[in-house]
Amino acid sequence: MGLVFTLGESSLTGPRPRNEDYIGVVTPADAQLAIKGALLMVADGVSGAAGGAEAAEMTVRTVSADYYATPDTWTVQHALETVLQAANRWVLSQAQRRKQLAGMATTLSLLALRGQRYVLAHVGDTRIYRLRAQALERLTTDHVWDKPDLRHVLKRAVGLDAHLSVDYTEGLLQAGDIYAIMSDGVWDAISEADLHKALMLYNTPQLMAEHLTAAALENGGQDNASVLVVRIEETGQDHYTDMLADAESLPVPAKLQAGDRIDGFTVAKVIHDSRLSMLYQVRNDAGQLFVLKTLQPALASDKESCQALLNEEWLAKRVVSQCVPQILPLSKHQRSALYYVMTWHEGATLEQRLEAGHHFTINGIANIGQDLLRGLSMLHRLNIVHRDIKPGNIHMGSDKRLRILDLGVALNTTLVIPESMENPGTPCYMAPELFDGKLADRQADIYAAGVTLYHLLTRKYPYGEIEPFQSPRFGEPVRPSRYRPEIPAWLEGVILKAIARDPKNRFETAEEMLLALEHGELKPIHIPRTPLIARARLVKWQWLAIMSFLLNILLIYVLLVS
C-alpha cells in the first residue's frame, strides 16, 4: 500500500491590498509519488518590498518543477538543496535586473512526504506544526532577530543573501499525524492553544485550514493568512523497499538454454555463466535482441544476492545515457521470475579485446579514457559510485560507443548496502585506501580508471598484481613508459596522477581528469618524484631516531679507534 493523505488549504488576503502568500501542492501519480514523494509548501513574500508576491509564487513554482526534474538517485534533501539554491539565485537575479523589484524576497516552509518518511525544509518565519497523539509540536524555528522591536525582521529568506541557508529535518510519518504549514499572519494572531484546539476539533483538513485563516483575521490579524493542512491516513513503503519485496515474491528462474521462453522472450544463447549470475541473449516477439540478467539458481534463497540484483536494476533504470545499457521498464506483473532486461549492443569488453591480442594505440587509449571519464562523470553527478571499474566492465560496441557495465555493486546514498558488500571490487583496481577499510568513493573510481588505462597500455599493473585477500604494500608505481617508451609524457602524467597512492594527489573529479585528457600535451601534468621519506612511509621522528642511532654508532667507533 502506498502513502495516503488528505489535504486542506486556505489563503485570505485580509486588510492588505493584495495577497503575497502562495501555497503550492504537488501530488504526483503512484510511481512518481513512491520515488520522489509529494511536495507541500507555503511561501510568504516579504512585506514592504516590491515583488514579494512574485518572489513567493516563482519560488514555489520553481521548486515544484525543478525538484521532479532532479535524478531519482538523489536523496530528497540533496534534491531540495539544489533546487532551493537555484530558486534563490533566480530571485536575486530578478531583483538586480529590475529596479522596481529591488529587495524582493520570500520565506518558505516545505514538507516532502514519501513512503514512511518526511523531509522538512524551512527558511524564514513561516511555520510547520505537527499534531501527533493529541500533542502539538512546532517543527521549525523562526529566522528573525531576537530583539522585541526586530522580531518581524528576517535574518534568512529566499532572495535575501547570495548563499541561502536552509534548515532541514527528516523524520518518520505515523498514521493520524496532522501537519499544518502556515504564514506568520496566522500563527501571530492565534495562540498555540487555539491552534491545538482547532486541529483537534474538526474532522477534515479543509475545515481546519478554513477555520484557522478565518480566526486569524477575526482576532485582528493585519497580514495575509494562509494555511496548508495534511493528515496522514496510511504510511507507505520506502520506494526501494517496494522493490525488495519483489525479491521475496518472484522466484529465481532455473538455468535456461537456447530456445527456452520466459515471459515473451526467447533465449538465443548463454552470454555469461559466473559464480553469481547468468546472462542470456534473448529475443522478443518482434525479433529485437536484449540481454536478460538473473542469479544462479543456487542463490534463490540468498536475500543479499537478490537485493544486489534489484539494486543494479533500480540504479540502471535511472541512468538515462548512452554511456550505459538501458533497462526495459518491466513491471512486477510483466515477469514471472526475478530478472531484468537491458539493451543488447554488438561488440566486446576491453578485457575480451586484450585476451584476443588487440594492441591499443596511444590515441586509442586517449579516446577510451575520455569516453570512460564522461561516463564516470555522469554517474558521479547522479551520486553513483561504480566501485568496480575495470576492462571487463567496459564495453566497446560495434557502433564505436563505450558503455560502462555492471552496476551490481554500485553505491548510492539513497540505498542501504549490506555489510558484506562494503568494499567489493577487483583487487588490482582497488585504491590503496580501500584496503584500510575506507568506503569506496569517487576518488576510488578515478583510481580504477587510471589503472584501467595503465593496464590497457602495458598489460601490467602499476603496483604489481594483487591477489584476493592479500594485504598489499603500495610503494612507488612503475611508470608506464618503462613498458612502452613511446607513451608521451602528458599521458603518463595523467595516468600517474589518477593512480596516486594518496587520494589528495589524484584528480578531484572525473571532469578534471577528462579535461586533462582533452588538453593533452597543451597542458601537461608534471608528477614530481615522491621523496624518500614519503616512499618509505616513515614519519619524521622515525627518521630522526634512525639518524641519531647511526650517529651514536659513529661516535662509539671514533672513541674506540682513538
C-alpha positions as CSV (number, residue, x, y, z in Angstrom):
1,M,0.0,0.0,0.0
2,G,1.3,3.4,-0.9
3,L,1.2,6.6,1.1
4,V,-2.3,8.0,1.6
5,F,-3.1,11.5,2.9
6,T,-5.8,14.2,2.8
7,L,-5.3,17.9,2.3
8,G,-6.9,21.2,3.1
9,E,-5.8,24.7,2.2
10,S,-7.0,28.3,2.7
11,S,-5.4,31.7,1.9
12,L,-7.1,35.0,2.8
13,T,-5.9,38.5,1.8
14,G,-7.1,40.2,4.9
15,P,-6.8,44.0,5.2
16,R,-3.7,44.2,2.9
17,P,-4.1,45.4,-0.7
18,R,-3.0,42.1,-2.1
19,N,-2.2,38.6,-1.1
20,E,1.6,38.0,-1.1
21,D,1.3,34.4,0.3
22,Y,1.5,31.5,-2.0
23,I,0.5,27.8,-1.4
24,G,2.0,25.0,-3.5
25,V,0.9,21.4,-3.6
26,V,2.2,18.6,-5.9
27,T,0.8,15.1,-5.5
28,P,2.1,13.0,-8.4
29,A,0.9,9.7,-9.7
30,D,1.7,6.5,-7.8
31,A,5.0,5.6,-9.4
32,Q,6.4,9.2,-9.1
33,L,4.9,9.5,-5.6
34,A,6.8,6.4,-4.5
35,I,10.1,7.7,-6.0
36,K,10.0,11.5,-5.4
37,G,7.1,12.0,-3.0
38,A,4.6,14.8,-2.6
39,L,5.6,18.5,-2.0
40,L,3.6,20.8,0.2
41,M,4.7,24.4,0.5
42,V,3.7,27.8,1.9
43,A,5.7,30.9,0.9
44,D,5.2,34.4,2.3
45,G,6.5,37.3,0.2
46,V,8.4,39.8,2.3
47,S,6.0,42.7,3.0
48,G,7.1,46.2,2.4
49,A,9.4,45.2,-0.5
50,A,8.4,45.3,-4.1
51,G,7.9,41.9,-5.8
52,G,7.1,40.0,-2.6
53,A,4.2,38.2,-4.2
54,E,6.2,37.4,-7.3
55,A,9.1,36.0,-5.2
56,A,6.7,33.8,-3.3
57,E,4.9,32.4,-6.3
58,M,8.0,31.9,-8.5
59,T,9.9,30.2,-5.7
60,V,7.1,27.7,-5.2
61,R,6.7,27.2,-8.9
62,T,10.5,26.8,-9.5
63,V,10.9,24.3,-6.6
64,S,7.8,22.3,-7.8
65,A,9.1,22.0,-11.3
66,D,12.8,21.5,-10.7
67,Y,12.5,19.1,-7.8
68,Y,10.7,16.5,-10.0
69,A,13.3,17.0,-12.7
70,T,16.2,16.0,-10.5
71,P,17.7,12.5,-10.8
72,D,15.8,9.8,-8.9
73,T,19.1,8.6,-7.4
74,W,19.5,11.9,-5.4
75,T,18.4,12.0,-1.8
76,V,15.3,14.2,-1.2
77,Q,17.4,16.6,0.9
78,H,20.1,16.9,-1.8
79,A,17.5,17.5,-4.5
80,L,15.7,20.1,-2.4
81,E,19.0,21.9,-1.6
82,T,19.9,22.0,-5.2
83,V,16.6,23.5,-6.4
84,L,16.3,25.9,-3.5
85,Q,19.8,27.4,-4.2
86,A,18.7,27.8,-7.8
87,A,15.5,29.5,-6.8
88,N,17.5,31.8,-4.5
89,R,19.8,32.8,-7.4
90,W,16.8,33.4,-9.6
91,V,15.1,35.8,-7.1
92,L,18.4,37.7,-6.6
93,S,18.9,38.0,-10.4
94,Q,15.4,39.4,-10.8
95,A,16.0,42.0,-8.1
96,Q,19.2,43.1,-9.7
97,R,17.8,43.2,-13.2
98,R,14.6,45.1,-12.5
99,K,14.9,48.1,-10.2
100,Q,11.2,48.0,-9.3
101,L,11.7,44.6,-7.8
102,A,14.8,45.5,-5.7
103,G,14.6,43.8,-2.3
104,M,12.2,41.1,-3.4
105,A,12.3,38.0,-1.1
106,T,10.2,35.3,0.4
107,T,10.0,32.9,3.3
108,L,9.4,29.2,2.6
109,S,8.3,26.2,4.6
110,L,8.1,22.9,2.8
111,L,7.3,19.3,3.5
112,A,8.2,16.4,1.2
113,L,6.3,13.3,2.0
114,R,7.5,9.9,0.7
115,G,6.8,6.4,1.8
116,Q,7.3,6.3,5.6
117,R,9.3,9.5,6.0
118,Y,9.1,13.2,5.7
119,V,11.8,15.8,4.9
120,L,11.2,19.4,6.1
121,A,12.9,22.4,4.5
122,H,12.5,25.8,6.1
123,V,13.7,29.4,5.8
124,G,12.1,32.5,7.3
125,D,9.2,32.8,9.7
126,T,6.5,30.6,8.2
127,R,6.0,27.7,10.5
128,I,5.2,23.9,10.5
129,Y,3.3,22.3,13.3
130,R,2.6,18.6,13.9
131,L,-0.2,17.1,15.9
132,R,0.7,13.6,17.0
133,A,-1.2,11.6,19.6
134,Q,-3.0,14.8,20.6
135,A,0.3,16.6,21.3
136,L,1.2,19.7,19.3
137,E,4.8,20.3,18.4
138,R,6.4,23.1,16.4
139,L,8.9,21.7,13.9
140,T,10.5,24.9,12.7
141,T,12.5,27.8,14.2
142,D,11.8,31.4,13.1
143,H,14.7,33.1,11.4
144,V,14.2,36.5,12.9
145,W,16.2,38.8,15.2
146,D,15.8,38.2,18.9
147,K,15.2,41.8,20.0
148,P,11.5,42.6,20.6
149,D,11.4,45.6,18.2
150,L,13.0,43.4,15.4
151,R,11.0,40.2,15.9
152,H,9.5,40.6,12.4
153,V,12.8,41.4,10.7
154,L,14.1,38.3,8.9
155,K,17.6,37.0,9.2
156,R,17.1,34.5,6.4
157,A,14.8,34.3,3.4
158,V,14.9,33.3,-0.3
159,G,16.4,36.2,-2.1
160,L,17.9,37.9,0.9
161,D,21.6,36.7,0.6
162,A,23.8,35.2,-2.1
163,H,24.0,32.0,-0.1
164,L,20.7,30.5,1.2
165,S,21.0,28.7,4.5
166,V,18.1,26.3,4.9
167,D,17.0,24.2,7.9
168,Y,16.4,20.5,7.1
169,T,14.8,17.9,9.3
170,E,13.9,14.3,8.5
171,G,11.6,12.0,10.4
172,L,9.1,9.1,10.3
173,L,5.5,9.5,9.5
174,Q,2.7,7.9,11.5
175,A,-0.9,7.3,10.5
176,G,-3.0,10.0,12.1
177,D,-0.3,12.7,12.0
178,I,-1.6,16.2,11.2
179,Y,0.9,18.7,9.8
180,A,-0.1,22.4,9.5
181,I,2.1,24.8,7.4
182,M,1.2,28.5,7.9
183,S,2.3,32.0,7.3
184,D,3.0,34.4,10.2
185,G,-0.4,36.1,9.5
186,V,-1.9,33.0,11.2
187,W,0.4,32.0,14.0
188,D,1.0,35.6,15.1
189,A,-2.8,36.1,15.5
190,I,-3.7,32.7,17.1
191,S,-2.2,31.2,20.2
192,E,-0.8,27.7,20.1
193,A,-3.6,26.6,22.5
194,D,-6.2,27.8,19.9
195,L,-4.3,26.1,17.1
196,H,-4.2,22.9,19.0
197,K,-7.9,23.1,19.7
198,A,-8.8,23.7,16.0
199,L,-6.7,20.8,14.8
200,M,-8.4,18.5,17.4
201,L,-11.9,19.9,16.8
202,Y,-12.5,19.4,13.0
203,N,-12.7,16.2,11.1
204,T,-11.2,17.2,7.8
205,P,-8.0,19.2,6.9
206,Q,-10.1,21.6,4.7
207,L,-12.3,22.6,7.7
208,M,-9.1,23.0,9.9
209,A,-7.5,25.3,7.3
210,E,-10.6,27.4,6.7
211,H,-11.2,27.8,10.5
212,L,-7.6,28.9,11.2
213,T,-7.4,31.6,8.5
214,A,-10.8,33.0,9.4
215,A,-9.9,33.0,13.1
216,A,-6.7,34.8,12.4
217,L,-8.5,37.7,10.8
218,E,-11.2,37.8,13.4
219,N,-8.6,38.1,16.1
220,G,-7.3,41.3,14.4
221,G,-4.7,39.9,12.1
222,Q,-3.3,42.6,9.8
223,D,-1.4,40.3,7.4
224,N,-2.3,37.7,4.8
225,A,-3.4,34.5,6.4
226,S,-2.5,31.2,4.7
227,V,-2.6,27.6,6.0
228,L,-2.0,24.2,4.4
229,V,-3.0,21.1,6.4
230,V,-2.3,17.5,5.7
231,R,-3.4,14.4,7.6
232,I,-1.6,11.1,7.1
233,E,-4.1,8.4,6.6
234,E,-1.7,5.5,5.8
235,T,2.0,5.4,5.5
236,G,3.6,3.7,2.5
237,Q,6.8,1.8,2.0
238,D,10.1,3.3,1.1
239,H,10.5,3.3,-2.7
240,Y,13.4,0.9,-2.6
241,T,11.6,-1.3,-0.1
242,D,8.9,-1.9,-2.6
243,M,11.5,-3.4,-5.0
244,L,12.9,-5.6,-2.2
245,A,9.5,-7.0,-1.6
246,D,9.5,-8.3,-5.2
247,A,12.6,-10.4,-4.4
248,E,10.6,-12.4,-1.9
249,S,7.6,-12.9,-4.3
250,L,9.5,-13.6,-7.6
251,P,11.5,-16.9,-7.9
252,V,14.9,-17.1,-9.5
253,P,14.5,-18.9,-12.8
254,A,16.1,-22.3,-13.5
255,K,19.0,-22.3,-15.9
256,L,17.8,-21.6,-19.4
257,Q,19.0,-23.0,-22.7
258,A,18.8,-21.7,-26.3
259,G,15.1,-21.9,-27.4
260,D,13.6,-21.7,-23.9
261,R,11.0,-19.0,-23.4
262,I,10.3,-16.7,-20.5
263,D,7.6,-14.0,-20.3
264,G,7.6,-13.3,-24.1
265,F,11.4,-13.6,-24.5
266,T,13.2,-16.5,-26.3
267,V,16.7,-17.4,-25.3
268,A,19.1,-17.1,-28.2
269,K,22.3,-18.1,-26.3
270,V,24.1,-18.0,-22.9
271,I,26.4,-15.0,-22.8
272,H,27.9,-15.4,-19.3
273,D,27.8,-18.1,-16.7
274,S,29.6,-17.0,-13.5
275,R,29.5,-18.0,-9.8
276,L,26.8,-15.4,-9.0
277,S,24.9,-14.5,-12.2
278,M,23.6,-15.7,-15.6
279,L,23.4,-13.5,-18.7
280,Y,21.4,-14.6,-21.7
281,Q,20.9,-13.1,-25.1
282,V,17.2,-13.1,-25.7
283,R,14.8,-12.1,-28.5
284,N,11.3,-10.6,-28.1
285,D,8.4,-11.5,-30.4
286,A,9.3,-8.6,-32.7
287,G,12.8,-10.0,-33.2
288,Q,14.7,-7.4,-31.2
289,L,17.8,-8.6,-29.2
290,F,18.2,-7.9,-25.5
291,V,20.3,-9.1,-22.5
292,L,18.5,-10.9,-19.6
293,K,20.4,-10.9,-16.3
294,T,19.4,-13.1,-13.4
295,L,21.0,-15.0,-10.5
296,Q,22.3,-18.5,-10.4
297,P,19.5,-20.9,-9.2
298,A,21.6,-21.8,-6.2
299,L,21.2,-18.3,-4.9
300,A,17.4,-18.3,-4.9
301,S,17.3,-18.1,-1.1
302,D,20.2,-15.7,-0.7
303,K,18.5,-12.4,0.2
304,E,21.6,-10.3,-0.2
305,S,22.2,-11.5,-3.7
306,C,18.6,-10.8,-4.6
307,Q,18.9,-7.3,-3.2
308,A,22.1,-6.8,-5.2
309,L,20.4,-7.6,-8.4
310,L,17.5,-5.3,-7.6
311,N,20.0,-2.6,-6.6
312,E,21.6,-2.9,-10.0
313,E,18.2,-2.7,-11.8
314,W,17.0,0.2,-9.7
315,L,20.1,2.3,-10.4
316,A,20.4,1.4,-14.0
317,K,16.8,2.4,-14.7
318,R,17.6,5.9,-13.5
319,V,20.7,6.3,-15.6
320,V,19.4,7.5,-19.0
321,S,22.5,7.8,-21.0
322,Q,24.4,6.3,-24.0
323,C,27.2,5.5,-21.5
324,V,25.3,2.5,-20.0
325,P,22.9,-0.1,-21.4
326,Q,19.3,0.9,-21.0
327,I,16.8,-1.1,-18.9
328,L,13.5,-2.2,-20.2
329,P,10.7,-0.9,-17.9
330,L,9.1,-4.2,-17.0
331,S,6.8,-4.2,-14.0
332,K,6.4,-7.0,-11.5
333,H,3.2,-8.1,-13.3
334,Q,5.1,-8.5,-16.6
335,R,7.5,-11.1,-15.4
336,S,7.2,-14.3,-13.6
337,A,10.7,-14.6,-12.2
338,L,13.5,-12.4,-10.7
339,Y,15.5,-10.9,-13.6
340,Y,15.8,-7.7,-15.6
341,V,16.3,-7.0,-19.3
342,M,18.6,-4.4,-20.9
343,T,19.5,-3.4,-24.4
344,W,21.9,-5.5,-26.4
345,H,24.9,-4.0,-28.1
346,E,27.2,-5.8,-30.5
347,G,30.8,-5.7,-29.6
348,A,33.2,-6.8,-26.8
349,T,34.5,-5.7,-23.5
350,L,38.0,-4.2,-23.3
351,E,39.1,-7.3,-21.4
352,Q,37.9,-9.5,-24.2
353,R,39.9,-7.4,-26.6
354,L,43.0,-7.8,-24.6
355,E,42.6,-11.5,-24.4
356,A,42.1,-11.6,-28.2
357,G,45.5,-9.9,-28.6
358,H,44.3,-6.4,-29.5
359,H,47.0,-3.8,-29.4
360,F,45.8,-0.5,-28.1
361,T,47.4,2.6,-29.6
362,I,48.2,5.8,-27.7
363,N,45.5,7.7,-29.5
364,G,43.1,4.9,-28.9
365,I,43.7,4.9,-25.2
366,A,43.3,8.7,-25.0
367,N,39.9,8.4,-26.7
368,I,38.9,5.4,-24.5
369,G,39.9,7.5,-21.4
370,Q,37.8,10.4,-22.5
371,D,34.7,8.3,-23.1
372,L,35.2,6.4,-19.8
373,L,35.6,9.7,-17.8
374,R,32.5,11.1,-19.5
375,G,30.6,8.1,-18.3
376,L,32.0,8.2,-14.8
377,S,31.3,12.0,-14.6
378,M,27.7,11.2,-15.5
379,L,27.4,8.5,-12.8
380,H,29.0,10.7,-10.2
381,R,26.6,13.5,-10.9
382,L,23.8,11.0,-10.1
383,N,25.6,10.2,-6.8
384,I,26.5,6.8,-8.1
385,V,30.0,5.3,-7.3
386,H,30.6,2.3,-9.6
387,R,33.2,0.6,-7.4
388,D,34.3,-2.0,-10.0
389,I,35.7,-0.1,-12.9
390,K,38.0,-2.4,-14.9
391,P,38.4,-3.5,-18.6
392,G,36.0,-6.4,-18.1
393,N,33.2,-3.9,-17.2
394,I,33.8,-1.5,-20.1
395,H,32.2,-2.5,-23.4
396,M,33.2,-1.1,-26.8
397,G,30.3,-1.5,-29.2
398,S,30.4,-2.0,-33.0
399,D,28.9,1.5,-33.1
400,K,32.2,2.7,-31.5
401,R,30.4,3.8,-28.4
402,L,31.9,2.9,-25.0
403,R,29.5,1.7,-22.3
404,I,30.1,1.1,-18.6
405,L,28.6,-2.3,-17.5
406,D,27.6,-3.9,-14.2
407,L,26.1,-1.6,-11.5
408,G,25.6,-4.6,-9.3
409,V,27.9,-3.3,-6.6
410,A,27.4,0.4,-7.2
411,L,27.0,2.6,-4.2
412,N,24.2,5.2,-3.9
413,T,23.4,7.3,-0.9
414,T,19.7,6.5,-1.1
415,L,20.2,2.8,-0.7
416,V,21.4,0.6,2.2
417,I,24.3,-1.6,1.1
418,P,24.7,-4.9,3.0
419,E,27.9,-5.0,5.2
420,S,29.2,-7.9,3.2
421,M,29.3,-5.6,0.1
422,E,31.0,-2.7,1.8
423,N,34.1,-2.8,-0.5
424,P,33.6,-5.1,-3.4
425,G,35.8,-4.9,-6.5
426,T,38.8,-6.4,-8.2
427,P,41.9,-6.1,-6.0
428,C,44.3,-4.9,-8.8
429,Y,41.9,-2.0,-9.5
430,M,41.1,-1.1,-5.9
431,A,42.5,2.1,-4.4
432,P,45.1,1.7,-1.6
433,E,42.7,3.4,1.0
434,L,40.1,0.7,0.4
435,F,42.5,-1.9,1.9
436,D,42.5,0.1,5.1
437,G,38.7,-0.1,5.4
438,K,37.7,3.2,3.9
439,L,34.4,3.1,1.9
440,A,34.8,3.5,-1.8
441,D,34.0,7.0,-3.2
442,R,34.5,9.0,-6.4
443,Q,38.3,9.1,-5.8
444,A,38.4,5.3,-5.8
445,D,36.6,5.3,-9.2
446,I,39.2,7.7,-10.6
447,Y,42.0,5.5,-9.3
448,A,40.4,2.4,-11.0
449,A,40.0,4.4,-14.3
450,G,43.7,5.2,-14.1
451,V,44.7,1.6,-13.5
452,T,42.4,0.6,-16.4
453,L,44.2,2.9,-18.8
454,Y,47.6,1.7,-17.5
455,H,46.7,-1.9,-18.0
456,L,45.3,-1.4,-21.5
457,L,48.6,0.2,-22.4
458,T,51.1,-2.1,-20.7
459,R,49.1,-5.3,-19.7
460,K,50.8,-4.7,-16.3
461,Y,49.6,-3.1,-13.0
462,P,51.3,0.0,-11.6
463,Y,51.7,-1.6,-8.1
464,G,52.0,-5.2,-9.2
465,E,49.3,-7.9,-9.4
466,I,47.3,-8.1,-6.2
467,E,45.7,-11.4,-5.2
468,P,42.3,-11.7,-3.4
469,F,42.6,-11.4,0.4
470,Q,46.1,-10.0,0.1
471,S,47.1,-7.0,2.2
472,P,49.4,-5.2,-0.3
473,R,52.0,-2.5,0.4
474,F,51.9,0.3,-2.0
475,G,55.3,1.8,-2.9
476,E,56.2,3.9,-5.9
477,P,54.2,3.0,-9.0
478,V,56.1,1.8,-12.0
479,R,55.9,4.4,-14.8
480,P,54.0,3.0,-17.8
481,S,56.8,4.3,-20.1
482,R,59.0,1.6,-18.7
483,Y,57.0,-0.9,-20.7
484,R,56.1,1.3,-23.6
485,P,58.7,4.1,-24.1
486,E,56.6,5.7,-26.8
487,I,54.0,6.8,-24.3
488,P,54.0,10.7,-24.3
489,A,54.9,12.4,-21.1
490,W,51.5,14.2,-20.9
491,L,49.5,10.9,-21.0
492,E,51.9,9.3,-18.5
493,G,51.4,12.3,-16.2
494,V,47.6,11.9,-16.4
495,I,47.7,8.2,-15.5
496,L,50.2,8.7,-12.7
497,K,48.1,11.4,-11.1
498,A,45.0,9.3,-11.3
499,I,46.7,6.3,-9.6
500,A,48.4,8.3,-6.9
501,R,48.7,6.4,-3.6
502,D,47.3,9.4,-1.7
503,P,43.8,10.4,-2.7
504,K,44.7,14.1,-2.1
505,N,47.2,13.8,-5.0
506,R,44.6,12.4,-7.5
507,F,42.2,14.3,-9.7
508,E,39.4,15.7,-7.5
509,T,36.7,14.9,-10.1
510,A,36.2,12.9,-13.2
511,E,35.6,16.1,-15.1
512,E,39.1,17.3,-14.1
513,M,40.7,14.1,-15.4
514,L,38.6,14.4,-18.6
515,L,39.9,18.0,-19.2
516,A,43.5,16.8,-18.7
517,L,43.0,14.1,-21.3
518,E,41.3,16.5,-23.7
519,H,44.0,19.2,-23.3
520,G,46.8,16.6,-23.7
521,E,50.2,18.0,-24.4
522,L,48.9,21.6,-24.4
523,K,48.7,21.5,-20.6
524,P,50.9,18.6,-19.5
525,I,50.8,17.4,-15.8
526,H,54.1,17.3,-14.0
527,I,54.3,14.4,-11.5
528,P,57.2,15.0,-9.1
529,R,59.2,12.1,-7.7
530,T,58.0,11.1,-4.2
531,P,60.6,12.0,-1.6
532,L,62.4,9.0,0.0
533,I,60.9,9.8,3.4
534,A,57.4,9.5,2.0
535,R,58.2,6.5,-0.1
536,A,59.4,4.6,3.0
537,R,56.2,5.6,4.8
538,L,58.2,6.7,7.8
539,V,57.3,9.8,9.8
540,K,59.9,12.4,10.7
541,W,60.6,11.3,14.2
542,Q,61.4,7.8,13.0
543,W,64.0,9.2,10.6
544,L,65.5,11.3,13.4
545,A,65.7,8.2,15.6
546,I,67.5,6.3,12.8
547,M,69.9,9.2,12.2
548,S,70.6,9.5,15.9
549,F,71.3,5.8,16.2
550,L,73.7,5.9,13.3
551,L,75.5,9.0,14.8
552,N,75.9,7.2,18.1
553,I,77.4,4.2,16.4
554,L,79.8,6.5,14.6
555,L,80.8,8.2,17.9
556,I,81.4,4.9,19.6
557,Y,83.6,3.8,16.7
558,V,85.6,7.0,16.9
559,L,86.1,6.6,20.7
560,L,87.3,3.0,20.2
561,V,89.7,3.9,17.4
562,S,91.1,6.8,19.4
